Amino acid sequence: MPKMLAIGLGTACVVAAVLLFVSGYVAAAIVAVIAGTAFDLLFVKALRDERSAGRR
């Protein structure tokens, strides 16, 4: 997954989680936070892969 797509989706999920929580949809907000965390971890993995490829 491209790193910019991963960070964009992660950010969108976190924003959606906040809006869902404020609206009272706590369960959906928890799911959105988990999805956002997964996308943020994919972003970090892409950064590490890019950095390690540059050192070779």
PDB file of N, CA, C and O in Angstrom:
ATOM      1  N   MET A   1       0.847  -1.170   0.000  1.00  0.00           N
ATOM      2  CA  MET A   1       0.000   0.000   0.000  1.00  0.00           C
ATOM      3  C   MET A   1       0.897   1.239   0.000  1.00  0.00           C
ATOM      4  O   MET A   1       1.841   1.316   0.786  1.00  0.00           O
ATOM      5  N   PRO A   2       0.612   2.200  -0.867  1.00  0.00           N
ATOM      6  CA  PRO A   2       1.398   3.442  -0.870  1.00  0.00           C
ATOM      7  C   PRO A   2       1.276   4.165   0.474  1.00  0.00           C
ATOM      8  O   PRO A   2       0.213   4.183   1.093  1.00  0.00           O
ATOM      9  N   LYS A   3       2.383   4.753   0.903  1.00  0.00           N
ATOM     10  CA  LYS A   3       2.394   5.361   2.238  1.00  0.00           C
ATOM     11  C   LYS A   3       1.432   6.536   2.368  1.00  0.00           C
ATOM     12  O   LYS A   3       0.840   6.725   3.431  1.00  0.00           O
ATOM     13  N   MET A   4       1.263   7.320   1.322  1.00  0.00           N
ATOM     14  CA  MET A   4       0.350   8.466   1.422  1.00  0.00           C
ATOM     15  C   MET A   4      -1.106   8.011   1.523  1.00  0.00           C
ATOM     16  O   MET A   4      -1.917   8.651   2.192  1.00  0.00           O
ATOM     17  N   LEU A   5      -1.427   6.910   0.859  1.00  0.00           N
ATOM     18  CA  LEU A   5      -2.778   6.352   0.972  1.00  0.00           C
ATOM     19  C   LEU A   5      -3.014   5.844   2.389  1.00  0.00           C
ATOM     20  O   LEU A   5      -4.087   6.053   2.956  1.00  0.00           O
ATOM     21  N   ALA A   6      -2.021   5.182   2.955  1.00  0.00           N
ATOM     22  CA  ALA A   6      -2.163   4.639   4.307  1.00  0.00           C
ATOM     23  C   ALA A   6      -2.358   5.746   5.333  1.00  0.00           C
ATOM     24  O   ALA A   6      -3.229   5.631   6.196  1.00  0.00           O
ATOM     25  N   ILE A   7      -1.570   6.813   5.262  1.00  0.00           N
ATOM     26  CA  ILE A   7      -1.715   7.887   6.246  1.00  0.00           C
ATOM     27  C   ILE A   7      -3.021   8.649   6.026  1.00  0.00           C
ATOM     28  O   ILE A   7      -3.636   9.116   6.985  1.00  0.00           O
ATOM     29  N   GLY A   8      -3.443   8.775   4.777  1.00  0.00           N
ATOM     30  CA  GLY A   8      -4.719   9.438   4.499  1.00  0.00           C
ATOM     31  C   GLY A   8      -5.898   8.663   5.049  1.00  0.00           C
ATOM     32  O   GLY A   8      -6.800   9.240   5.656  1.00  0.00           O
ATOM     33  N   LEU A   9      -5.895   7.354   4.837  1.00  0.00           N
ATOM     34  CA  LEU A   9      -6.978   6.520   5.362  1.00  0.00           C
ATOM     35  C   LEU A   9      -6.949   6.469   6.885  1.00  0.00           C
ATOM     36  O   LEU A   9      -7.996   6.468   7.531  1.00  0.00           O
ATOM     37  N   GLY A  10      -5.761   6.426   7.450  1.00  0.00           N
ATOM     38  CA  GLY A  10      -5.652   6.434   8.907  1.00  0.00           C
ATOM     39  C   GLY A  10      -6.201   7.716   9.509  1.00  0.00           C
ATOM     40  O   GLY A  10      -6.903   7.684  10.520  1.00  0.00           O
ATOM     41  N   THR A  11      -5.882   8.835   8.893  1.00  0.00           N
ATOM     42  CA  THR A  11      -6.391  10.126   9.365  1.00  0.00           C
ATOM     43  C   THR A  11      -7.904  10.208   9.224  1.00  0.00           C
ATOM     44  O   THR A  11      -8.592  10.684  10.127  1.00  0.00           O
ATOM     45  N   ALA A  12      -8.421   9.746   8.093  1.00  0.00           N
ATOM     46  CA  ALA A  12      -9.875   9.762   7.876  1.00  0.00           C
ATOM     47  C   ALA A  12     -10.592   8.898   8.909  1.00  0.00           C
ATOM     48  O   ALA A  12     -11.661   9.267   9.396  1.00  0.00           O
ATOM     49  N   CYS A  13     -10.012   7.758   9.240  1.00  0.00           N
ATOM     50  CA  CYS A  13     -10.627   6.881  10.242  1.00  0.00           C
ATOM     51  C   CYS A  13     -10.639   7.522  11.623  1.00  0.00           C
ATOM     52  O   CYS A  13     -11.622   7.398  12.354  1.00  0.00           O
ATOM     53  N   VAL A  14      -9.569   8.198  11.984  1.00  0.00           N
ATOM     54  CA  VAL A  14      -9.517   8.839  13.298  1.00  0.00           C
ATOM     55  C   VAL A  14     -10.509  10.000  13.365  1.00  0.00           C
ATOM     56  O   VAL A  14     -11.180  10.179  14.382  1.00  0.00           O
ATOM     57  N   VAL A  15     -10.608  10.782  12.306  1.00  0.00           N
ATOM     58  CA  VAL A  15     -11.590  11.877  12.273  1.00  0.00           C
ATOM     59  C   VAL A  15     -13.001  11.310  12.359  1.00  0.00           C
ATOM     60  O   VAL A  15     -13.842  11.838  13.088  1.00  0.00           O
ATOM     61  N   ALA A  16     -13.260  10.238  11.618  1.00  0.00           N
ATOM     62  CA  ALA A  16     -14.577   9.598  11.674  1.00  0.00           C
ATOM     63  C   ALA A  16     -14.857   9.060  13.072  1.00  0.00           C
ATOM     64  O   ALA A  16     -15.988   9.134  13.551  1.00  0.00           O
ATOM     65  N   ALA A  17     -13.838   8.521  13.725  1.00  0.00           N
ATOM     66  CA  ALA A  17     -14.023   7.992  15.077  1.00  0.00           C
ATOM     67  C   ALA A  17     -14.429   9.091  16.053  1.00  0.00           C
ATOM     68  O   ALA A  17     -15.306   8.893  16.894  1.00  0.00           O
ATOM     69  N   VAL A  18     -13.791  10.240  15.935  1.00  0.00           N
ATOM     70  CA  VAL A  18     -14.144  11.359  16.820  1.00  0.00           C
ATOM     71  C   VAL A  18     -15.577  11.806  16.565  1.00  0.00           C
ATOM     72  O   VAL A  18     -16.337  12.035  17.505  1.00  0.00           O
ATOM     73  N   LEU A  19     -15.942  11.930  15.300  1.00  0.00           N
ATOM     74  CA  LEU A  19     -17.307  12.352  14.973  1.00  0.00           C
ATOM     75  C   LEU A  19     -18.338  11.322  15.434  1.00  0.00           C
ATOM     76  O   LEU A  19     -19.402  11.689  15.932  1.00  0.00           O
ATOM     77  N   LEU A  20     -18.028  10.049  15.272  1.00  0.00           N
ATOM     78  CA  LEU A  20     -18.940   9.004  15.736  1.00  0.00           C
ATOM     79  C   LEU A  20     -19.069   9.014  17.254  1.00  0.00           C
ATOM     80  O   LEU A  20     -20.167   8.842  17.784  1.00  0.00           O
ATOM     81  N   PHE A  21     -17.968   9.214  17.950  1.00  0.00           N
ATOM     82  CA  PHE A  21     -18.007   9.252  19.409  1.00  0.00           C
ATOM     83  C   PHE A  21     -18.847  10.424  19.904  1.00  0.00           C
ATOM     84  O   PHE A  21     -19.648  10.280  20.828  1.00  0.00           O
ATOM     85  N   VAL A  22     -18.658  11.581  19.282  1.00  0.00           N
ATOM     86  CA  VAL A  22     -19.428  12.763  19.673  1.00  0.00           C
ATOM     87  C   VAL A  22     -20.913  12.559  19.387  1.00  0.00           C
ATOM     88  O   VAL A  22     -21.765  13.060  20.120  1.00  0.00           O
ATOM     89  N   SER A  23     -21.219  11.822  18.319  1.00  0.00           N
ATOM     90  CA  SER A  23     -22.609  11.560  17.954  1.00  0.00           C
ATOM     91  C   SER A  23     -23.253  10.493  18.832  1.00  0.00           C
ATOM     92  O   SER A  23     -24.471  10.315  18.793  1.00  0.00           O
ATOM     93  N   GLY A  24     -22.460   9.790  19.614  1.00  0.00           N
ATOM     94  CA  GLY A  24     -23.013   8.783  20.502  1.00  0.00           C
ATOM     95  C   GLY A  24     -22.852   7.358  20.016  1.00  0.00           C
ATOM     96  O   GLY A  24     -23.311   6.427  20.678  1.00  0.00           O
ATOM     97  N   TYR A  25     -22.218   7.169  18.888  1.00  0.00           N
ATOM     98  CA  TYR A  25     -22.004   5.831  18.343  1.00  0.00           C
ATOM     99  C   TYR A  25     -20.645   5.310  18.824  1.00  0.00           C
ATOM    100  O   TYR A  25     -19.670   5.284  18.073  1.00  0.00           O
ATOM    101  N   VAL A  26     -20.610   4.902  20.076  1.00  0.00           N
ATOM    102  CA  VAL A  26     -19.343   4.538  20.706  1.00  0.00           C
ATOM    103  C   VAL A  26     -18.752   3.280  20.081  1.00  0.00           C
ATOM    104  O   VAL A  26     -17.549   3.227  19.826  1.00  0.00           O
ATOM    105  N   ALA A  27     -19.575   2.271  19.831  1.00  0.00           N
ATOM    106  CA  ALA A  27     -19.066   1.017  19.263  1.00  0.00           C
ATOM    107  C   ALA A  27     -18.462   1.253  17.879  1.00  0.00           C
ATOM    108  O   ALA A  27     -17.399   0.720  17.563  1.00  0.00           O
ATOM    109  N   ALA A  28     -19.138   2.044  17.064  1.00  0.00           N
ATOM    110  CA  ALA A  28     -18.613   2.350  15.731  1.00  0.00           C
ATOM    111  C   ALA A  28     -17.333   3.178  15.832  1.00  0.00           C
ATOM    112  O   ALA A  28     -16.427   3.025  15.012  1.00  0.00           O
ATOM    113  N   ALA A  29     -17.257   4.045  16.825  1.00  0.00           N
ATOM    114  CA  ALA A  29     -16.049   4.848  17.023  1.00  0.00           C
ATOM    115  C   ALA A  29     -14.861   3.962  17.390  1.00  0.00           C
ATOM    116  O   ALA A  29     -13.740   4.202  16.941  1.00  0.00           O
ATOM    117  N   ILE A  30     -15.107   2.946  18.202  1.00  0.00           N
ATOM    118  CA  ILE A  30     -14.028   2.028  18.577  1.00  0.00           C
ATOM    119  C   ILE A  30     -13.519   1.276  17.356  1.00  0.00           C
ATOM    120  O   ILE A  30     -12.312   1.107  17.188  1.00  0.00           O
ATOM    121  N   VAL A  31     -14.431   0.825  16.507  1.00  0.00           N
ATOM    122  CA  VAL A  31     -14.039   0.124  15.278  1.00  0.00           C
ATOM    123  C   VAL A  31     -13.239   1.055  14.369  1.00  0.00           C
ATOM    124  O   VAL A  31     -12.248   0.634  13.772  1.00  0.00           O
ATOM    125  N   ALA A  32     -13.657   2.307  14.261  1.00  0.00           N
ATOM    126  CA  ALA A  32     -12.948   3.268  13.416  1.00  0.00           C
ATOM    127  C   ALA A  32     -11.549   3.556  13.960  1.00  0.00           C
ATOM    128  O   ALA A  32     -10.610   3.728  13.183  1.00  0.00           O
ATOM    129  N   VAL A  33     -11.402   3.609  15.265  1.00  0.00           N
ATOM    130  CA  VAL A  33     -10.078   3.828  15.857  1.00  0.00           C
ATOM    131  C   VAL A  33      -9.167   2.640  15.570  1.00  0.00           C
ATOM    132  O   VAL A  33      -7.990   2.821  15.260  1.00  0.00           O
ATOM    133  N   ILE A  34      -9.701   1.437  15.669  1.00  0.00           N
ATOM    134  CA  ILE A  34      -8.901   0.239  15.378  1.00  0.00           C
ATOM    135  C   ILE A  34      -8.472   0.231  13.915  1.00  0.00           C
ATOM    136  O   ILE A  34      -7.320  -0.074  13.608  1.00  0.00           O
ATOM    137  N   ALA A  35      -9.390   0.564  13.014  1.00  0.00           N
ATOM    138  CA  ALA A  35      -9.044   0.625  11.589  1.00  0.00           C
ATOM    139  C   ALA A  35      -8.005   1.719  11.335  1.00  0.00           C
ATOM    140  O   ALA A  35      -7.066   1.511  10.566  1.00  0.00           O
ATOM    141  N   GLY A  36      -8.162   2.865  11.965  1.00  0.00           N
ATOM    142  CA  GLY A  36      -7.195   3.948  11.807  1.00  0.00           C
ATOM    143  C   GLY A  36      -5.817   3.560  12.301  1.00  0.00           C
ATOM    144  O   GLY A  36      -4.809   3.913  11.689  1.00  0.00           O
ATOM    145  N   THR A  37      -5.770   2.836  13.406  1.00  0.00           N
ATOM    146  CA  THR A  37      -4.489   2.362  13.931  1.00  0.00           C
ATOM    147  C   THR A  37      -3.822   1.398  12.959  1.00  0.00           C
ATOM    148  O   THR A  37      -2.608   1.446  12.762  1.00  0.00           O
ATOM    149  N   ALA A  38      -4.618   0.523  12.354  1.00  0.00           N
ATOM    150  CA  ALA A  38      -4.064  -0.426  11.382  1.00  0.00           C
ATOM    151  C   ALA A  38      -3.454   0.310  10.191  1.00  0.00           C
ATOM    152  O   ALA A  38      -2.363  -0.037   9.737  1.00  0.00           O
ATOM    153  N   PHE A  39      -4.155   1.323   9.687  1.00  0.00           N
ATOM    154  CA  PHE A  39      -3.621   2.085   8.554  1.00  0.00           C
ATOM    155  C   PHE A  39      -2.379   2.880   8.951  1.00  0.00           C
ATOM    156  O   PHE A  39      -1.450   3.015   8.155  1.00  0.00           O
ATOM    157  N   ASP A  40      -2.356   3.404  10.173  1.00  0.00           N
ATOM    158  CA  ASP A  40      -1.167   4.128  10.629  1.00  0.00           C
ATOM    159  C   ASP A  40       0.030   3.189  10.766  1.00  0.00           C
ATOM    160  O   ASP A  40       1.162   3.579  10.479  1.00  0.00           O
ATOM    161  N   LEU A  41      -0.214   1.964  11.201  1.00  0.00           N
ATOM    162  CA  LEU A  41       0.872   0.987  11.277  1.00  0.00           C
ATOM    163  C   LEU A  41       1.379   0.614   9.889  1.00  0.00           C
ATOM    164  O   LEU A  41       2.576   0.395   9.705  1.00  0.00           O
ATOM    165  N   LEU A  42       0.476   0.539   8.910  1.00  0.00           N
ATOM    166  CA  LEU A  42       0.905   0.293   7.533  1.00  0.00           C
ATOM    167  C   LEU A  42       1.767   1.446   7.019  1.00  0.00           C
ATOM    168  O   LEU A  42       2.726   1.226   6.279  1.00  0.00           O
ATOM    169  N   PHE A  43       1.426   2.674   7.413  1.00  0.00           N
ATOM    170  CA  PHE A  43       2.217   3.840   7.036  1.00  0.00           C
ATOM    171  C   PHE A  43       3.630   3.744   7.613  1.00  0.00           C
ATOM    172  O   PHE A  43       4.611   3.997   6.914  1.00  0.00           O
ATOM    173  N   VAL A  44       3.724   3.378   8.887  1.00  0.00           N
ATOM    174  CA  VAL A  44       5.034   3.242   9.526  1.00  0.00           C
ATOM    175  C   VAL A  44       5.841   2.143   8.852  1.00  0.00           C
ATOM    176  O   VAL A  44       7.044   2.301   8.642  1.00  0.00           O
ATOM    177  N   LYS A  45       5.197   1.031   8.510  1.00  0.00           N
ATOM    178  CA  LYS A  45       5.887  -0.060   7.821  1.00  0.00           C
ATOM    179  C   LYS A  45       6.410   0.407   6.468  1.00  0.00           C
ATOM    180  O   LYS A  45       7.529   0.066   6.086  1.00  0.00           O
ATOM    181  N   ALA A  46       5.605   1.188   5.736  1.00  0.00           N
ATOM    182  CA  ALA A  46       6.040   1.696   4.436  1.00  0.00           C
ATOM    183  C   ALA A  46       7.234   2.637   4.590  1.00  0.00           C
ATOM    184  O   ALA A  46       8.152   2.609   3.770  1.00  0.00           O
ATOM    185  N   LEU A  47       7.230   3.462   5.625  1.00  0.00           N
ATOM    186  CA  LEU A  47       8.372   4.346   5.874  1.00  0.00           C
ATOM    187  C   LEU A  47       9.630   3.549   6.190  1.00  0.00           C
ATOM    188  O   LEU A  47      10.712   3.868   5.696  1.00  0.00           O
ATOM    189  N   ARG A  48       9.492   2.519   7.007  1.00  0.00           N
ATOM    190  CA  ARG A  48      10.660   1.692   7.352  1.00  0.00           C
ATOM    191  C   ARG A  48      11.190   0.962   6.130  1.00  0.00           C
ATOM    192  O   ARG A  48      12.402   0.882   5.929  1.00  0.00           O
ATOM    193  N   ASP A  49      10.284   0.427   5.309  1.00  0.00           N
ATOM    194  CA  ASP A  49      10.715  -0.273   4.101  1.00  0.00           C
ATOM    195  C   ASP A  49      11.437   0.674   3.150  1.00  0.00           C
ATOM    196  O   ASP A  49      12.444   0.309   2.543  1.00  0.00           O
ATOM    197  N   GLU A  50      10.915   1.894   3.023  1.00  0.00           N
ATOM    198  CA  GLU A  50      11.529   2.889   2.151  1.00  0.00           C
ATOM    199  C   GLU A  50      12.913   3.284   2.669  1.00  0.00           C
ATOM    200  O   GLU A  50      13.856   3.435   1.893  1.00  0.00           O
ATOM    201  N   ARG A  51      13.021   3.446   3.954  1.00  0.00           N
ATOM    202  CA  ARG A  51      14.293   3.845   4.556  1.00  0.00           C
ATOM    203  C   ARG A  51      15.327   2.727   4.445  1.00  0.00           C
ATOM    204  O   ARG A  51      16.494   2.989   4.153  1.00  0.00           O
ATOM    205  N   SER A  52      14.907   1.489   4.677  1.00  0.00           N
ATOM    206  CA  SER A  52      15.862   0.377   4.603  1.00  0.00           C
ATOM    207  C   SER A  52      16.290   0.112   3.166  1.00  0.00           C
ATOM    208  O   SER A  52      17.414  -0.338   2.939  1.00  0.00           O
ATOM    209  N   ALA A  53      15.432   0.377   2.197  1.00  0.00           N
ATOM    210  CA  ALA A  53      15.802   0.203   0.790  1.00  0.00           C
ATOM    211  C   ALA A  53      16.841   1.248   0.377  1.00  0.00           C
ATOM    212  O   ALA A  53      17.686   0.974  -0.475  1.00  0.00           O
ATOM    213  N   GLY A  54      16.786   2.429   0.967  1.00  0.00           N
ATOM    214  CA  GLY A  54      17.738   3.483   0.648  1.00  0.00           C
ATOM    215  C   GLY A  54      19.121   3.228   1.210  1.00  0.00           C
ATOM    216  O   GLY A  54      20.099   3.784   0.709  1.00  0.00           O
ATOM    217  N   ARG A  55      19.228   2.409   2.229  1.00  0.00           N
ATOM    218  CA  ARG A  55      20.516   2.127   2.868  1.00  0.00           C
ATOM    219  C   ARG A  55      21.272   0.999   2.184  1.00  0.00           C
ATOM    220  O   ARG A  55      22.453   0.794   2.462  1.00  0.00           O
ATOM    221  N   ARG A  56      20.627   0.280   1.312  1.00  0.00           N
ATOM    222  CA  ARG A  56      21.283  -0.865   0.656  1.00  0.00           C
ATOM    223  C   ARG A  56      22.187  -0.429  -0.445  1.00  0.00           C
ATOM    224  O   ARG A  56      22.814  -1.264  -1.097  1.00  0.00           O
TER     225      ARG A  56
END
